[in-house]
Amino acid sequence: MMPAPRHRLDALARAVGDLAAQTPLVREGGVVTHVSPGHYRVGGLSAFVKLGERVAIPAADGDRIGEVVRIDAAGATVKPFEGAIDARLGARAWRLEPFALDPDPSWKGRVIDALGRPIDGRGPLAAGPEPALPFREPPPAMRRARTGKHFRTGVRAIDLFAPLCAGQRIGIFAGSGVGKSTLLAMLANARDVDTVVIALVGERGREVREFLEETLGERRAKAVMVVSTGDESPMMRRLAPNTAMAVAEYFRDRGEHVLLIVDSVTRYAHAARDVALAAGEPAVSRGYPPSVFSDLPRLLERAGPGTEGTGTITGIFSVLVDGDDHNDPVADNIRGTLDGHIVLERTIADRGRYPAMNPLASVSRLARGVWTAEERELVRRFCALIARFEETRDLRLMGGYQPGADPDLDQAVAIVPKLYDALRQDPSSPRSEDPFREVAGALKG
């Protein structure tokens, strides 16, 4: 009998190795002892699992996967990734290997869920050579590079009053229906980036295809979308921003400039709250457990410049301000962590002026490194005129304004309405290339 060719033996060895990796000879397991609407308990696993590890319950159509959120001597509390609890008392539950992604450059143009599974109907994803952990530590502070050059968004109001740098992290704070998603769609079309990673967290399902086909359009080829809609479980909504961050970190470590957009961080905080409450944490601040306020900076700090010699992640995070209360605990925590904030106000949107950005309340902490001395003085003067114009609005409506009595107010009345008109912009408007020159031309006109 002739011996098998060498290449066939190598192929057989690889197949056996892959099978052994996927089907270990020894597995740690336990038994479901308690089932509730939001979680279930597994006895017999406490000595074998750690917080954050995954557990699977076999089912006819595939495993039901959950994450360990609490461990005590009696058992482990597991929150499922599926929306509904599909466990019964006495069912076997098995410990899984730690979850990791395998990003690859071919992921650009694809849509995935929080677990890294393709949902765009375009076949399986190619696996990259190196695994990427969804919950990764930020780069060490002393090894991190400085922020890069001026990053033009193409949105006139932002580039004028709150300019960004490559590697900056900024938040867009707004109530519902104030134009937050429209502004994010405009920012997603920024030119000076190599890759765009978008996380839609808790959003409406109908917005996914709209964002992909109408907003991105031809730029879809350089974008990766991570989607977890509002009907999915809190575990999926909590995982989605971390999955998007891991994908962004992969491209950043390749030396690329990545634009990361997360919409919204507030819904991520809501999902983290649900998980923490299921784990037995007490609510300490408007219903939020303490771990939420440590999870937020841990996520946000991962964006920004990488270590020297790698790329950067410019992070844009939307914050849904509950009840238009900008002092909400989540909003306040995020504001203190980021490198700036853009405030959208309902009163401005009610006047039909979009983007509904309030220049007086919006801050970019890196703006001084972008403006020249002349531009900085011009922006300061514009803000003074806007403040004077707005604080006298009621007085002017009552007929108490007399031209010539206050030169500063006269100048504000003459300039600010033209400035407001110059700042108007929507997704169909031309991209802003030089906001100072464009505003100067509008004021002269």
TORFI-463350 format. One record per atom (N, C-alpha, C): residue in one letter; x, y, z. Coordinates in steps of 0.05 Angstrom, whole numbers, plus 5000, padded with zeros to 4 digits. Example, Ala and Ser with C-alpha at 12.3 -4.5 7.8 and 13.67 -1.06 7.14 Angstrom:
BEGIN
a526448865156
a524649105156
a526449345156
s525749555142
s527349795143
s525850015157
***
This chain:
BEGIN
m501749765000
m500050005000
m501850255000
m501250434982
m502950674979
m502350865002
p504450995013
p503951195035
p502551435024
a500951575041
a499551815032
a501452045027
p500952205007
p502752435002
p502952615027
r505252755028
r505852925051
r503753145055
h502853275033
h500953495036
h498253405046
r497553145040
r494953045051
r495152995081
l497452905089
l497852865118
l497853125133
d499053335121
d499053595134
d496153705136
a494653675115
a491853765115
a490253615136
l490653355138
l489253195158
l489953285186
a492553345191
a493453435217
a492153705224
r491953885205
r490654145210
r487754105216
a486353925202
a483553885206
a483053765234
v484753585242
v484453465269
v485053675291
g487053845286
g487654055305
g485354255308
d484154335285
d481854515286
d479554395301
l479054135296
l476853995309
l477253975339
a479853925347
a480453905376
a480054175389
a480754395375
a480454665387
a477554735390
q475854645371
q473054715373
q471554525391
t472554285395
t471154085412
t473153985433
p473554135455
p475454045475
p474653785488
l476653635496
l476053375509
l474753405536
v475353615550
v474153665576
v472753935576
r470253935586
r468754195587
r467654225615
e467754475625
e466554545651
e463554605646
g461854495662
g458954535659
g457554555685
g455054625684
g453354655707
g450454605699
v448654655718
v445854605714
v444254865721
v442254925704
v440555165709
v438855105734
t439055285754
t437555245779
t435455455783
h435455665769
h433555885773
h433256035747
v430756105739
v430256255715
v428456495722
s429156735713
s427556975717
s427257115690
p425557325688
p425257455662
p427757585651
g429657645668
g432057785658
g434657635659
h434757405674
h437157255677
h436556975687
y438556805687
y438256545699
y440756475715
r440556285733
r442656205751
r443655925743
v446255885745
v447455625738
v449055525762
g448355295772
g449755175795
g452054995785
g454154985801
g456454815794
g458554935777
l458255195770
l460255335753
l461955535768
s461255595793
s462555815807
s465555795808
a466655555810
a469455515813
a470955525786
f469455535764
f470755515738
f470555765720
v468855955728
v468456185710
v469256435725
k469656645708
k470256915718
k468157105707
l467957335719
l466157535709
l466757605680
g464757625663
g465157695635
g465457465617
e465857225628
e466056985611
e463356905601
r463356745580
r460756665567
r460056375575
v457456335574
v456256065580
v454256005558
a454155755550
a452255665529
a450455455538
i447855475530
i445955255535
i445255145507
p445854885502
p445254765476
p442254775470
a441554825445
a438754825436
a438754695408
a436354625398
a436054495373
a437154655350
d436754925351
d437555095329
d440055255336
g441655165355
g444155295361
g444355365391
d446755425400
d447155485428
d445955755436
r444955775460
r443956025472
r446156125490
i447356355482
i449756455495
i448956675515
g450256675538
g449956885558
g452656955570
e452657165586
e455057255599
e454757245629
v456857165643
v456857155672
v457057435683
v455157515699
v455157785711
v455457785741
r455157555753
r455457535782
r456157245790
i457957225810
i458756955819
i458656955849
d457456745860
d457556695889
d457756395893
a457856315918
a458256035924
a456055855914
a453555965912
a451255805904
a451155765873
g452455945858
g452355915829
g453056175815
a452756175789
a453356415773
a450856525760
t450656795760
t448356925747
t449156995719
v447456915700
v448056945671
v445957115658
k446857325643
k444957485627
k445257395598
p443057315585
p443257215557
p443557435537
f444857375514
f445057575493
f442557585476
e441057365475
e438457365462
e436457525479
g434357635466
g432457805480
g430857645500
a429957405493
a428257245510
a429857035524
i429056965549
i430356755564
i429356485553
d431256325543
d430556065531
d432055855547
a431455835573
a432755635591
a430555505608
r431055265615
r429255125633
r430755005656
l429454955677
l430754845701
l431854565695
g434354525703
g435654265698
g437254255673
a437054465656
a438554455630
a441454485636
r443154355619
r446054375622
r447054635610
a448954755623
a450154995613
a453254955614
w454555035592
w457454985589
w458955245587
r461255245598
r463155475597
r464355485569
l464455725557
l465755775531
l468355915535
e469955905514
e472456055513
e471856355513
p473756525522
p473356815522
p472756915494
f470957105492
f470057215466
f472157405455
a472757365429
a474657535415
a473757565386
l474457795375
l473857845346
l476357785330
d476057755304
d478357715286
d478157915263
p478558175268
p478158375247
p480158335224
d479258425201
d480858395176
d480258645159
p482158735142
p481558955125
p479158915107
s478458665101
s476158615084
s473458665098
w473558735124
w471058795138
w469959065130
k471559235117
k470559495107
k468259445088
g466159595092
g463759555075
g461759365086
r462359235109
r460659035120
r459059145144
v456858995151
v455159055174
v455158815192
i455858855217
i455958625236
i454358695261
d453758485277
d452358535302
d454458555324
a453458575349
a455258615371
a457158385376
l456358135367
l458057905370
l459957855346
g460058055328
g461858035305
g460757855283
r458157795283
r457057625262
r455857795240
p456357725214
p455257895192
p452257885191
i451058115186
i448058125184
i447258265158
d449058295139
d448458435114
d447858245091
g447857975097
g447157785076
g449257755055
r451757835060
r453857815040
r455857595047
g455057395061
g456757175067
g458457205092
p460057005098
p461657015123
p463957215121
l464957305144
l467157495145
l469757345145
a471757465132
a474457355133
a475657405161
a477057205171
a478357235197
a481157325195
g481857535210
g484557645210
g486457475226
p489057525225
p490957355238
p491157395268
e490257635278
e490557695306
e487857745319
p487257625342
p484657675356
p484657945368
a482258065370
a481858325383
a479858295405
l480458375429
l478658345452
l476758585453
p474158535456
p472258755458
p472758935483
f473658815505
f474158965529
f477258985533
r478359185521
r481259215521
r481959465537
e484359465549
e485259705564
e486159925545
p485860175552
p486860395535
p489860385534
p491160525514
p494060535513
p495160675538
p497460605548
p498560735572
p498961035566
a498361195587
a498361485583
a501061595573
m503261495584
m505861605577
m506961505551
r505661295540
r506561195514
r504761285491
r502661435499
r500761525479
r501761755463
a501261765437
a502061985420
a500262235426
r501162465417
r499662705419
r497462715397
t495462875401
t493362905380
t494663025355
g493362975333
g494563055307
g493663325298
k493763355272
k493163615259
k490163675259
h489463905249
h486663995247
h485063795230
f482763705241
f481063525228
f478563675219
r478263715193
r475963865183
r473563675179
t471363745192
t468963585191
t467263655166
g467563895156
g465863985134
g463264115143
v462764115170
v460464245181
v461364525191
r460264735179
r461265005183
r461165085212
a458965035226
a458665125254
a460764995272
i461364735267
i463264605284
i466164695277
d466764715251
d469464795244
d470065085252
l468065245256
l468465525263
l468665555294
f466765435309
f466565485337
f467765265355
a467865025345
a468964795361
a470564615343
p472764715332
p474364555313
p475664315327
l476064105312
l477163855322
l479963795312
c481363625327
c483963525318
c483763225314
a485463115298
a485462825294
a486262685320
g484562505329
g485062375355
g483462495377
q481862695372
q480262815393
q477762655397
r476662675422
r474062545428
r472162765436
i469862775422
i467962985428
i465162865429
g463462995445
g460762895448
g458763085436
i456562985425
i454363145415
i452063095434
f451263305449
f449263285470
f446663405459
a444563245460
a441963345449
a439763185460
g437363305461
g434963155467
g433963015442
s431762875445
s430662725422
s429362925402
g429762875376
g428463035356
g429663305351
v432263335358
v433563605355
v435563595332
g435763375317
g437563365295
g440263235300
k440363075321
k442862945328
k443762745307
s441962575299
s442662365279
s443362485252
t441962705245
t442662835219
t445462955220
l446163075243
l448863185245
l450962965244
l450362735257
l452262515256
l452562415227
a450362415212
a450562325184
a452362515168
m452262775174
m454062965160
m456962915168
l457462855194
l460162805203
l461262545192
a459562355186
a460562095176
a461762125149
n461262345135
n462262385108
n464862545108
a466162575131
a468762715132
a470762575113
r472462745101
r474262635081
r476862535091
d478062665111
d480862615118
d481062375137
v479762155130
v479961915147
v480361675128
d481661465139
d482061225124
d479861025128
t478661015152
t476560825158
t474560955176
v472060885172
v469860985189
v468560745202
v468360745229
v467060535244
v464660665258
i462260555253
i459860675263
i458460465281
a457760545305
a456160375323
a453460495327
l451360355319
l448660445323
l447560275347
v447260405370
v446560275395
v443760345403
g441960155404
g439260215412
g437660385394
e438460405369
e437060575349
e434760425337
r433060565321
r430860445307
r431960265285
g430660035281
g431559855260
g431459975232
r429460145227
r429260265200
r431560445193
e432960555213
e435060745208
e437560615198
v437860355201
v440360215193
v440760235163
r438860155147
r439160165118
r439260455108
e437760635121
e437860915113
e440661025117
f441860965140
f444561065145
f446560945125
l446260685120
l448160545103
l447960635074
e445460655063
e445060705035
e444960995028
e443661155045
e443261445038
e445561615050
t446261565074
t448261735087
t451061675077
l451861415079
l454561345070
l454861335040
g452861215026
g453061214997
g455561084988
e457061224971
e459461114960
e461761084980
r461461215003
r463561195024
r463160935041
r461060785034
r460560535048
r463060345046
a464560365025
a466760175021
a468960205042
k469060425056
k471160455076
k469960465105
a467460365108
a466060385134
a465460105144
v465560065170
v464659825183
v462459915203
m460159785201
m457859855218
m457359625238
v457059705263
v456359515284
v453559595294
v451659415292
v448859485296
v447759325319
s446459455338
s444859335359
s442359505363
t440159425352
t437759585352
t436359575379
g434459755383
g433159785408
g431559545418
d430859355400
d429359125408
d431158895417
e433758925415
e435658725423
e436058735454
s437358535465
s437658515494
s439658725504
p439558795529
p441558975541
p444358875537
m444858615537
m447458505534
m448658575507
m446958565486
m447858635459
m448358935457
r446659095469
r447059385468
r449459475484
r450059335505
r452359395521
r454959315507
l454859095492
l457158995478
l457859145452
a455759255439
a456159375412
a458359595411
p458259795430
p460359995428
p463159885433
n463459685450
n466059555455
n466959405430
t465059275416
t465859135391
t466759345371
a465259565368
a466159775349
a468859885357
m469359925383
m471860035391
m474159835385
a473659575388
a475659375382
a476359375352
v474359405335
v474859425306
v476459675300
a475659905312
a477160155307
a480060135317
e480459995339
e483159965350
e484859795330
y483659595318
y485059435299
y486159605276
f484359775264
f485259935242
f487160155251
r486760255276
r488660455286
r491460335289
d491660085299
d494259965303
d495559905277
r494059905255
r495259875228
r496360145217
g496060355233
g497060615225
g495060795211
e492460725212
e490360875198
e489161085216
h488061295204
h486461495218
h483561395217
v482461335240
v479761215241
v477861425253
l475561445240
l473361605252
l471361415264
l470961435290
l469061265305
l466661425313
i464361335305
i461861475313
i460161275328
v459361355353
v457661185370
v455061335375
d452861215367
d450161345371
d448361135384
s447761145409
s448661355427
s449861225452
v451661375466
v452861285490
v450861265513
t448761425512
t446661415533
t445261145533
r444661045510
r443360785509
r445260565517
y447860595512
y449760415524
y449760415554
a449460655566
a449360685595
a446760555605
h444560585591
h442060455599
h442360155600
a443660045579
a444059755578
a445959665601
a448059815606
a449859745628
a448459755654
r446559945657
r444959965682
r443259705685
d441959615664
d440359375666
d442059135674
v444359115663
v446158885670
v447058905699
a447859145707
a448859175735
a446659125755
l444259215749
l442059165768
l441358865770
a441558715747
a441158425748
a443258285764
a445658415765
a447858295781
a447658365811
g445658525818
g445158585846
g446458835856
e447459005838
e448559265847
e446359455856
p446859625876
p444859815884
p444860055866
a442560185863
a442360435847
a443060665865
v444960835856
v445961045874
v445461325863
s445061355837
s444661625825
s442661615803
r440161695809
r437961695790
r437661415778
g437961215793
g437560945784
g439960805772
y442260945770
y444660835758
y446460715780
p447260465776
p449160345795
p451960455792
p453760425811
p456460545809
p458060445786
s457760185777
s459460085756
s459060225729
v456660345725
v456160495700
v458060725698
f458660855720
f460461095718
f463361025717
s464060765721
s466760675715
s466960555687
d464760435677
d464760325650
d464960545629
l463660775634
l463660985613
l466561085607
p468061185627
p470761275620
p472561055609
r472060805618
r473660585608
r473260545578
l470760585569
l470160565540
l471260815525
l470761055536
l471461295521
l474461335520
e475961255540
e478861295540
e480261125519
r478960915509
r480260755489
r480460895462
a478761095457
a479061255432
a481261455436
g482061575414
g484261775415
g486761665401
p488961805405
p491461715393
p492361445404
g493661285387
g494861035397
g497661095407
t499160875411
t501960915419
t503561025395
e505961125401
e507561255381
e508061055358
g507661155333
g508060985310
g505560855299
t503260885313
t500760775303
t498961005295
g496460945289
g494661145279
g493061275302
t490761385295
t489061525315
t486161445311
i484661475332
i481661445331
i480461715339
t479161845320
t477662085326
t474861995333
g474062035359
g471561935369
g469362145370
i467062095359
i464762265361
i462562105374
f461662185398
f459862035414
f457262205418
s455062095410
s452562235415
s451462175443
v450362375456
v449262345483
v446362435482
l444562255487
l441662325487
l441062435515
v440562695517
v440062815542
v437162775550
d436662615571
d433962545579
d432562785589
g430162845577
g428563075586
g429963335582
d431863355563
d433363605558
d434863705583
d435463515601
d436963585625
d439863535620
h441363745615
h444263715610
h445863665635
n444663665658
n445963585683
n445263305692
d444163145673
d443662865679
d446362735687
p446362545706
p448862425715
p450562305693
v449262165674
v450762045652
v451962265634
a450362465627
a451462675610
a453662825624
d453462875650
d455463015665
d458062855666
n457862595670
n460162415671
n461662415644
i460062395622
i461262385596
i462662645589
r461262865596
r462363135590
r465063175603
g465363065627
g467963105641
g470162925630
t469462715615
t471362525605
t472462605577
l470662715560
l471362775533
l473063035530
d473963075505
d475663305499
d474063545488
g471463535493
g469763755484
g466963665481
h465063845477
h462263775474
h460863985456
i459163875439
i457464045421
i454564015431
v453364235438
v450664235449
v448664315428
l446664145424
l444464215406
l442064275423
e440764505418
e438564595434
e435864595419
r433764525434
r431164505422
r430064775413
t430664985428
t429665255421
t430865345394
i433365265388
i434565335362
i433265175340
a432764915345
a431464745325
a428664845320
d427264935341
d424565035337
d424465285318
r426565425317
r426765655298
r427565575270
g427865315266
g428565215239
g431465245231
r433265285251
r436065325244
r437665065250
y438564935230
y440064685233
y442864715220
p444864595232
p444764445257
p444164625281
a442664525300
a441664685322
a443764715344
m446164785336
m448464805354
m448465075368
n448865075395
n449165315410
n452165375412
p453165575398
p456065635399
p457065715427
l455265835443
l456065925469
l456465695489
a454965475485
a455165255504
a456965035493
s457965055469
s459564845456
s462564915460
v464164715467
v466964755474
v468664535461
s470864615449
s472964425440
s475464485456
r476364295472
r478664345489
r481264365474
l481264295448
l483664315432
l483564535411
a481464705414
a481064915394
a483465115392
r484665165415
r486865365414
r489265275398
g489565005395
g491664905378
g490964915348
v488464985342
v487564995314
v487365285304
w486165465320
w485765735312
w488465885311
t488666075292
t490766275294
t489866485314
a491666675321
a490966885340
a488667055329
e488767105303
e486667275291
e483967125291
e483966865285
e481466705285
e480366685313
r482166645333
r481166625361
r479866875369
e480967105362
e479667365370
e477067405355
l476867315330
l474467345315
l472267165327
v472866925335
v470866745347
v469966865374
r471866975389
r471167095415
r469167325410
r469667485389
r467867705383
r465167615374
f465067405357
f462567295349
f460867195373
c462167055391
c460766955415
c459667185432
a461167405434
a460267635450
a457767755436
l457767775410
l455467885396
l453067705398
i453467435396
i451267245399
i450067265426
a451767285447
a450767305474
a449067565478
r450067785467
r448668035469
r445968025454
f445967895431
f443567875415
f441467705429
e442267485441
e440367305453
e439267405480
e440967545495
e440067645521
e438167875519
t438068005496
t436268235491
t433868155473
r433467895469
r431367815450
r428667905461
d428067855486
d425467935497
d425068245496
l427268385502
l427168685502
l426468785474
r427668665454
r427068755426
r424268675417
l423368445426
l420568365419
l418468545431
m419168665454
m417268845467
m417469135456
g419269175438
g419669445426
g421369625443
g422969515461
g424669685478
g427369745466
y427869655442
y430569705430
y430369955413
q432270145418
q432470385402
q435270395389
p435370385362
p438070395349
p439570645357
g442170615361
g443870835368
g444370865398
a442770735414
a443070755443
a445370585454
d445870355440
d447970165449
d449470065424
p451870165420
p453370085395
p453869785393
d454369655416
d454869365415
d452269215406
l449969305417
l447469175409
l446869235380
d447369475371
d446969545343
d448569355325
q451069305333
q452769125317
q451668845318
a450768755341
a449668485343
a447168455326
v445368655326
v442968635311
v443568625281
a445768765273
a446468775244
a447868515235
i449468395253
i451268175245
i450067895251
v448967865275
v448267585284
v446167455266
p444067585256
p442267445238
p443667345212
k445467505202
k446967415178
k448867185185
l449967195209
l451666965218
l450066715221
y447666735232
y445966495235
y445266385207
d444666555188
d444066455161
d446566315149
a448866425154
a451366305143
a451966025155
l451065985180
l451565725194
l449565505186
r447465575173
r445465375165
r446665175146
q446164915151
q447264705134
q445764455139
d445264305117
d443964045120
d445463845102
p444763585103
p446363385088
p446463445058
s444563585047
s444663645018
s446263895012
s447064055032
s448664295027
s451564225020
p452864405005
p455764354999
p457364335024
r459464175023
r461264145045
r462764405050
s463164485075
s464664725082
s467664665079
e469064835064
e471964805060
e473565005076
d472665255079
d473965465094
d471865625108
p471065545133
p468765675146
p469265975151
f471666065157
f472066345162
f471666515137
r472666415114
r472366555089
r469466555081
e468066335085
e465266315077
e463466505094
v463966515120
v462466695137
v463066985131
a465567045125
a466267325117
a464867405092
g464667215072
g463167285048
g460267325053
a459067165071
a456167205077
a455667465092
l457467545110
l457067795124
l457368035105
k459268025087
k459568245067
k457168265049
g456068025042
g453768025024
g451268145038
***
